Structures are given as structure tokens and as C-alpha cells.
């Protein structure tokens, strides 16, 4: 566990309906954008499950905040792409 951080993830319109139909975290808020994409905000302190979950969405999810988790997701995705 680490410090509690505000997390912001944007999902592409193609998967927004799947994100909307679930409660992913008790602190989550959702905001649909005009282009059909969806912004999920939540406060988390456990980052490893979050990172795995974001990577599971592939190119359909982008972490916006915090930069530390975004950097870690970027690093992992780069390593994954080098394996294939």
C-alpha cells in the first residue's frame, strides 16, 4: 500500500459502455465527454492491481493522473511491446 492518490483514466468511446455498467471502486466518479469517451476518477492507495487493470484495457484506456502511475504503465507497455 502507498499513499492515497487521485487517479484519472480516460476510456475510448468503444469501451465506455462496459466501464459505465460496473462499479470498479467505491470512490469512483464517471464523466462522459462529448466525443463519447469516459473519464473515471477515483482515489486509490494500492497501485499494482490498478496498473494490471489499466493494462488489461489495452489501447482503450489511458491513465492521465497521477504522472507516477502513468510513467509506470508506459514503462511496462514499452517492455511488453519489445517482447513481441
C-alpha positions as a Markdown table, in Angstrom:
| # | Residue | x | y | z |
|---|---|---|---|---|
| 1 | Unk | 0.0 | 0.0 | 0.0 |
| 2 | Unk | 1.1 | 3.5 | -0.7 |
| 3 | Unk | -0.2 | 7.0 | -0.2 |
| 4 | Unk | -3.8 | 7.7 | -1.4 |
| 5 | Unk | -3.7 | 9.3 | -4.8 |
| 6 | Unk | -6.2 | 10.8 | -7.1 |
| 7 | Unk | -6.3 | 8.7 | -10.3 |
| 8 | Unk | -7.9 | 9.8 | -13.6 |
| 9 | Unk | -8.3 | 7.4 | -16.5 |
| 10 | Unk | -9.9 | 8.1 | -19.9 |
| 11 | Unk | -11.6 | 5.3 | -21.8 |
| 12 | Unk | -12.3 | 5.3 | -25.5 |
| 13 | Unk | -15.9 | 5.5 | -26.7 |
| 14 | Unk | -15.8 | 1.9 | -27.9 |
| 15 | Unk | -15.5 | 0.6 | -24.3 |
| 16 | Unk | -17.2 | 3.4 | -22.3 |
| 17 | Unk | -20.4 | 1.3 | -22.0 |
| 18 | Unk | -18.5 | -1.5 | -20.4 |
| 19 | Unk | -16.9 | 0.9 | -17.9 |
| 20 | Unk | -20.2 | 2.5 | -17.0 |
| 21 | Unk | -22.1 | -0.7 | -16.2 |
| 22 | Unk | -19.7 | -1.6 | -13.3 |
| 23 | Unk | -18.6 | -0.1 | -10.0 |
| 24 | Unk | -14.9 | -0.5 | -10.1 |
| 25 | Unk | -14.0 | 1.3 | -6.9 |
| 26 | Unk | -16.1 | 2.8 | -4.1 |
| 27 | Unk | -14.7 | 6.3 | -4.7 |
| 28 | Unk | -15.2 | 6.3 | -8.4 |
| 29 | Unk | -16.9 | 9.1 | -10.4 |
| 30 | Unk | -17.6 | 9.0 | -14.1 |
| 31 | Unk | -18.0 | 11.8 | -16.6 |
| 32 | Unk | -18.9 | 11.2 | -20.2 |
| 33 | Unk | -17.3 | 13.5 | -22.7 |
| 34 | Unk | -18.9 | 14.9 | -25.9 |
| 35 | Unk | -16.9 | 12.6 | -28.1 |
| 36 | Unk | -18.3 | 9.5 | -26.2 |
| 37 | Unk | -15.1 | 8.8 | -24.2 |
| 38 | Unk | -15.4 | 8.4 | -20.5 |
| 39 | Unk | -13.3 | 9.8 | -17.6 |
| 40 | Unk | -13.1 | 7.7 | -14.5 |
| 41 | Unk | -11.8 | 9.3 | -11.3 |
| 42 | Unk | -11.0 | 7.5 | -8.1 |
| 43 | Unk | -8.8 | 7.6 | -5.0 |
| 44 | Unk | -6.5 | 4.6 | -4.6 |
| 45 | Unk | -3.6 | 3.5 | -2.4 |
| 46 | Unk | -2.8 | 0.1 | -3.9 |
| 47 | Unk | -1.2 | 0.6 | -7.3 |
| 48 | Unk | -0.2 | -2.9 | -8.6 |
| 49 | Unk | -3.8 | -4.1 | -9.1 |
| 50 | Unk | -4.7 | -0.8 | -10.7 |
| 51 | Unk | -1.8 | -0.9 | -13.1 |
| 52 | Unk | -2.7 | -4.5 | -14.1 |
| 53 | Unk | -6.3 | -3.5 | -14.6 |
| 54 | Unk | -5.4 | -0.5 | -16.8 |
| 55 | Unk | -3.1 | -2.6 | -18.9 |
| 56 | Unk | -5.9 | -5.1 | -19.4 |
| 57 | Unk | -7.9 | -2.4 | -21.3 |
| 58 | Unk | -5.0 | -2.1 | -23.8 |
| 59 | Unk | -5.2 | 0.9 | -26.1 |
| 60 | Unk | -8.7 | 1.6 | -24.9 |
| 61 | Unk | -7.6 | 3.2 | -21.6 |
| 62 | Unk | -5.1 | 6.0 | -20.9 |
| 63 | Unk | -4.1 | 7.0 | -17.4 |
| 64 | Unk | -4.0 | 10.8 | -17.1 |
| 65 | Unk | -3.2 | 11.2 | -13.4 |
| 66 | Unk | -1.0 | 10.8 | -11.4 |
| 67 | Unk | 2.1 | 11.0 | -13.5 |
| 68 | Unk | 3.9 | 8.4 | -11.4 |
| 69 | Unk | 1.4 | 5.7 | -12.3 |
| 70 | Unk | 1.3 | 6.9 | -15.9 |
| 71 | Unk | 5.0 | 6.6 | -16.1 |
| 72 | Unk | 4.9 | 3.0 | -14.7 |
| 73 | Unk | 2.2 | 2.0 | -17.2 |
| 74 | Unk | 4.2 | 3.5 | -20.0 |
| 75 | Unk | 7.4 | 1.6 | -18.9 |
| 76 | Unk | 5.5 | -1.7 | -18.7 |
| 77 | Unk | 3.8 | -1.3 | -22.0 |
| 78 | Unk | 7.1 | -0.5 | -23.7 |
| 79 | Unk | 8.7 | -3.6 | -22.2 |
| 80 | Unk | 5.7 | -5.6 | -23.4 |
| 81 | Unk | 6.0 | -4.3 | -26.9 |
| 82 | Unk | 9.6 | -5.2 | -27.1 |
| 83 | Unk | 8.7 | -8.8 | -26.2 |
| 84 | Unk | 6.5 | -9.2 | -29.3 |
